[in-house]
C-alpha cells in the first residue's frame, strides 16, 4: 500500500478512540499531576509504581466497546510525560512488566485485542520524559524550581531506541507523538527519527513530529474552516479538561453531544478522536461506556454519513443548526439536523434539478422535494429562487441527530 492510500484510510475512518492510561490514573486527577504537584521522580515512583495493580484490565472488552461505538482506530498511551512505560521495554525498568503488582505488557495486549476487532492501531509516545535523568528540566518539569544543566544526548538515544522498539514489537498504523514544544525540539533530532521510522514502515502515519507530521491534531478545538483540505483530527475529552482518569469530575458529554461533535468534525473534513481515561484498575468509567454504546446505536443507522465522507462542495450553505457531510464517491450529500424545523427545510445553494431523490437515513423513508420560488439573503449572500426544499415528517425521528440523505445528480 502506498503512502497516498494509507493516508486515505485515515480520512475514511473519521472516528477514533483516544486512551490516556498510566500511573497517573492512581492520582485520579490529571495526567500532568506530577508536574502540578512538583513531585520528584523518586517520590512519584515510590507512591504509585509498586501499587499499580490493573487487575480488571480487559482490552478485549475495550476493543468491543470501541467497535460497537463505530470507532475505526485507537490511539493508546504507551508512555506519557511521567515516563512510565506500558509495555515490556528493555530500556528502563520503569514499566508495566516490572511493576510488581502488574507484570503485564499492557500495550501488547491492547494491540492484539483491537487488531482482532478490526481496529487500526495508534501508539501515543511522549517526547518529554520526566523520569529520565537526562531529560532537560524545562518550565514544565516537576523539578523546574531546581534547574540544572543536563546532557540530553543520552536521552535522545533512549527515545530513538524506544520508538524503534515499539515499531518492531507492535508495527502500529500511527505513531502519535506529544510534547513537541518549540523550546525542546533540538532534543529529538526529528529528521533522523523520521528516517528510521519510515525505513521500518514507509506506510505509517506520524503525528506531531516537528516537520514530519502527516496530519494535524488540534486539542479541544475545531477549526473554523478547511478550504485547503488539510488532513486533521480533533482530539476531544469526554468531560472536564483532564485526559487521564478524574474521579471527581461528574460531568460527562451526552451521546447526542458526542454525535453532534463528530459531525462538526466530519463536516470540516476532519476526524474525531474521542478520549477515555480508564481508572487504575483498568475499567472505562461506566457512564462513558454507556455513552459510547448509545453513540453506536446512532452509528449503526447513520454511519454512511460519516465514513468516507468529508465537507460539502463549495457554495453549499447548510441551514441553521444543520451540518453537511458529503461522500464524493457515491455523490450523496447528508444533511444533519441538530434542531428539527417545522416541516420544511430550504437547502441554499442546491438547485432542485440537482437532486434525484431524498430520504431519511435512519429508515430509508421517502421525502418529498419542492422548489423555492423566492430569493432570500443568508449569511450575507443571496440564495436565488429554484433552491430545493425538503419536506420533513411532522414527527421528529427518534434518533440523536436526524439525517437526510440526498442523492445528487452527477455533473
ChimeraX attribute file (.defattr): number of C-alpha atoms within 10 A of each C-alpha:
attribute: neighborCount
match mode: 1-to-1
recipient: residues
	/A:1	7
	/A:2	10
	/A:3	12
	/A:4	9
	/A:5	11
	/A:6	15
	/A:7	16
	/A:8	13
	/A:9	14
	/A:10	24
	/A:11	22
	/A:12	19
	/A:13	21
	/A:14	27
	/A:15	27
	/A:16	28
	/A:17	26
	/A:18	23
	/A:19	24
	/A:20	24
	/A:21	24
	/A:22	30
	/A:23	27
	/A:24	25
	/A:25	25
	/A:26	23
	/A:27	19
	/A:28	20
	/A:29	17
	/A:30	20
	/A:31	25
	/A:32	19
	/A:33	18
	/A:34	21
	/A:35	19
	/A:36	12
	/A:37	10
	/A:38	16
	/A:39	15
	/A:40	15
	/A:41	18
	/A:42	9
	/A:43	11
	/A:44	16
	/A:45	17
	/A:46	10
	/A:47	14
	/A:48	16
	/A:49	21
	/A:50	13
	/A:51	16
	/A:52	21
	/A:53	21
	/A:54	19
	/A:55	12
	/A:56	11
	/A:57	19
	/A:58	17
	/A:59	20
	/A:60	18
	/A:61	14
	/A:62	20
	/A:63	25
	/A:64	19
	/A:65	19
	/A:66	24
	/A:67	21
	/A:68	17
	/A:69	24
	/A:70	26
	/A:71	26
	/A:72	22
	/A:73	25
	/A:74	27
	/A:75	24
	/A:76	22
	/A:77	21
	/A:78	25
	/A:79	26
	/A:80	26
	/A:81	20
	/A:82	25
	/A:83	22
	/A:84	25
	/A:85	26
	/A:86	25
	/A:87	22
	/A:88	22
	/A:89	19
	/A:90	11
	/A:91	13
	/A:92	15
	/A:93	13
	/A:94	20
	/A:95	27
	/A:96	26
	/A:97	18
	/A:98	20
	/A:99	19
	/A:100	14
	/A:101	15
	/A:102	18
	/A:103	16
	/A:104	19
	/A:105	17
	/A:106	22
	/A:107	23
	/A:108	17
	/A:109	15
	/A:110	20
	/A:111	24
	/A:112	16
	/A:113	19
	/A:114	23
	/A:115	15
	/A:116	13
	/A:117	17
	/A:118	14
	/A:119	23
	/A:120	21
	/A:121	23
	/A:122	26
	/A:123	25
	/A:124	22
	/A:125	25
	/A:126	18
	/A:127	26
	/A:128	28
	/A:129	22
	/A:130	24
	/A:131	20
	/A:132	19
	/A:133	14
	/A:134	17
	/A:135	22
	/A:136	22
	/A:137	21
	/A:138	16
	/A:139	12
	/A:140	14
	/A:141	25
	/A:142	22
	/A:143	20
	/A:144	14
	/A:145	11
	/A:146	8
	/A:147	12
	/A:148	10
	/A:149	9
	/A:150	13
	/A:151	12
	/A:152	17
	/A:153	14
	/A:154	13
	/A:155	20
	/A:156	19
	/A:157	13
	/A:158	15
	/A:159	22
	/A:160	19
	/A:161	16
	/A:162	19
	/A:163	17
	/A:164	16
	/A:165	16
	/A:166	20
	/A:167	20
	/A:168	12
	/A:169	13
	/A:170	16
	/A:171	18
	/A:172	19
	/A:173	21
	/A:174	22
	/A:175	24
	/A:176	22
	/A:177	21
	/A:178	17
	/A:179	16
	/A:180	17
	/A:181	12
	/A:182	8
	/A:183	9
	/A:184	15
	/A:185	14
	/A:186	12
	/A:187	19
	/A:188	21
	/A:189	15
	/A:190	16
	/A:191	12
	/A:192	11
	/A:193	19
	/A:194	18
	/A:195	13
	/A:196	16
	/A:197	19
	/A:198	14
	/A:199	11
	/A:200	14
	/A:201	15
	/A:202	14
	/A:203	18
	/A:204	21
	/A:205	22
	/A:206	20
	/A:207	19
	/A:208	19
	/A:209	22
	/A:210	16
	/A:211	10
	/A:212	15
	/A:213	16
	/A:214	17
	/A:215	18
	/A:216	15
	/A:217	20
	/A:218	13
	/A:219	12
	/A:220	10
	/A:221	12
	/A:222	19
	/A:223	12
	/A:224	7
	/A:225	12
	/A:226	14
	/A:227	10
	/A:228	7
	/A:229	12
	/A:230	14
	/A:231	17
	/A:232	25
	/A:233	26
	/A:234	23
	/A:235	20
	/A:236	23
	/A:237	20
	/A:238	19
	/A:239	18
	/A:240	12
	/A:241	12
	/A:242	20
	/A:243	24
	/A:244	28
	/A:245	26
	/A:246	23
	/A:247	14
	/A:248	8
	/A:249	13
	/A:250	9
	/A:251	10
	/A:252	14
	/A:253	14
	/A:254	19
	/A:255	20
	/A:256	17
	/A:257	17
	/A:258	21
	/A:259	19
	/A:260	19
	/A:261	17
	/A:262	21
	/A:263	27
	/A:264	22
	/A:265	26
	/A:266	31
	/A:267	25
	/A:268	24
	/A:269	26
	/A:270	32
	/A:271	28
	/A:272	26
	/A:273	25
	/A:274	23
	/A:275	23
	/A:276	24
	/A:277	27
	/A:278	24
	/A:279	25
	/A:280	24
	/A:281	15
	/A:282	19
	/A:283	18
	/A:284	21
	/A:285	15
	/A:286	9
	/A:287	13
	/A:288	20
	/A:289	17
	/A:290	16
	/A:291	20
	/A:292	22
	/A:293	19
	/A:294	19
	/A:295	22
	/A:296	22
	/A:297	18
	/A:298	20
	/A:299	20
	/A:300	13
	/A:301	15
	/A:302	22
	/A:303	16
	/A:304	17
	/A:305	26
	/A:306	24
	/A:307	22
	/A:308	21
	/A:309	29
	/A:310	26
	/A:311	24
	/A:312	23
	/A:313	12
	/A:314	8
	/A:315	9
	/A:316	13
	/A:317	19
	/A:318	18
	/A:319	17
	/A:320	14
	/A:321	11
	/A:322	19
	/A:323	23
	/A:324	26
	/A:325	29
	/A:326	26
	/A:327	19
	/A:328	14
	/A:329	8
	/A:330	12
	/A:331	14
	/A:332	22
	/A:333	24
	/A:334	27
	/A:335	24
	/A:336	25
	/A:337	21
	/A:338	19
	/A:339	12
	/A:340	19
	/A:341	15
	/A:342	12
	/A:343	12
	/A:344	15
	/A:345	18
	/A:346	18
	/A:347	20
	/A:348	25
	/A:349	18
	/A:350	19
	/A:351	16
	/A:352	19
	/A:353	12
	/A:354	15
	/A:355	17
	/A:356	12
	/A:357	15
	/A:358	22
	/A:359	20
	/A:360	20
	/A:361	21
	/A:362	20
	/A:363	10
	/A:364	12
	/A:365	11
	/A:366	15
	/A:367	17
	/A:368	12
	/A:369	19
	/A:370	16
	/A:371	16
	/A:372	18
	/A:373	11
	/A:374	10
	/A:375	13
	/A:376	13
	/A:377	10
	/A:378	12
	/A:379	7
	/A:380	7
	/A:381	10
	/A:382	12
	/A:383	19
	/A:384	16
	/A:385	16
	/A:386	18
	/A:387	22
	/A:388	22
	/A:389	19
	/A:390	21
	/A:391	17
	/A:392	21
	/A:393	14
	/A:394	11
	/A:395	9
	/A:396	14
	/A:397	15
	/A:398	8
	/A:399	13
	/A:400	19
	/A:401	22
	/A:402	21
	/A:403	23
	/A:404	24
	/A:405	26
	/A:406	22
	/A:407	17
	/A:408	18
	/A:409	12
	/A:410	10
	/A:411	4
